Amino acid sequence: MPGGHVQLVDLTKRFADVEAVRSISVDIPAGEFFSLLGPSGCGKTTTLRMVAGFERPTEGRILLDGVDVADVPPHKRNVNTVFQNYALFPHLDVSENVAFGLRFLKPSKDETRHRVREALALVQLEKFAERRPHQLSGGQQQRVALARALILNPSVLLLDEPLGALDAKLRKSLQIELKTLQEKVGITFIYVTHDQEEALTMSDRLAVMSDGSIEQVGTPQGVYDEPTSLYVADFLGVSNTMPAVVNGANGDGGCHVKLGDFELVAGRGDLNARGKVVVVVRPERVRLETGPTTVSNSVPGMVERVVYLGATSQVIVRLPFEQSLQVMVPNQGGAGQLAVGDRVAVRIPPDALRVLRLEPEATDSEVVR
């Protein structure tokens, strides 16, 4: 396993009076695919640029394999960067673009040809070696940029939204390719994106950022299933968030939560909270049943809207306490399709209902979505 252990310790970056990155600390083991996920302006790209050496931190340390490189210039760090625009030279062919990074190392012509062939083989572009960038598709240009970065054998590869300029279908395809490539070369990838699906698809772990700080770090499934804040629950994927009141424990490890006039059992989250809280449930965890029913942990509702999405339908259900709930229902064909106006029982399993404490600045109106 090559090096590539990255540790950010109390890392801070200020631009005049603006604190773009606020005392973040994270440990990224060698060989991990780690993503920085968040909206524009959250500090993720500034963090990446500090790791690359393009920005100098105001405070804190950047450790690469145990050595602080915060004051080391970019060309002396064993890292390389792939940008969104790829920055390929239009007057050079693919081989020449890939070989460009070797110019300072001055290898022999034979070694250069050998390393270019290896890099192109990694990204499956051997047959395109003599083409110019304008003769390539967007996905192929992205692979050339990757090959140019990988030919230098960096211990860490930094990727700043490299799929952002591609169409949706191509992005999905290249997400899988990029993760496969990372596993093959075995080096550390630090990936910046605002696209939640990209981060969930490719990452071993991810950090959700907001306003210069890290809100939560964990595996994609862990952060998606176990958000620790309303911000993370709302940003990562789609969540139904509803104001509620916790009335106490239920004796089975959960707690009783009151939504309007209805009492349900919640089995996840901050089960020791009391009083006003917010409860979170993912749309795919809700179950809808029609006809007379006495299903446990459910509330009555009426179908307000049905949107066909292909494999699933998005169903908006109006609950009795002036709250709408989004539900994702698999389309399995045949009878039983829901229609606007249908009366339903909305069942929320206890392990799908997560309790979060109200954040200091949050009001009841802010958690109704």
Secondary structure, DSSP 4 states (H G I P E B T S, - for coil): -----EEEEEEEEEETTEEEEEEEEEEE-TT-EEEEE--TTSSHHHHHHHHHTSS--SEEEEEETTEE-TTS-GGGSSEEEE-TT----TTS-HHHHHHGGGTTT---HHHHHHHHHHHHHHTT-GGGTT--GGGS-HHHHHHHHHHHHHTT--SEEEEESTTTTS-HHHHHHHHHHHHHHHHHH--EEEEEES-HHHHHHH-SEEEEEETTEEEEEE-HHHHHHS-SSHHHHHHSS--EEEEEEEEEE-SSS-EEEEETTEEEEE-EE-TT--EEEEEEE-GGG-EEEESS---SSEEEEEEEEEEE-SSEEEEEEEETTTEEEEEEEE---SS----TT-EEEEE--GGG-EEEEPPTT--GGGG--
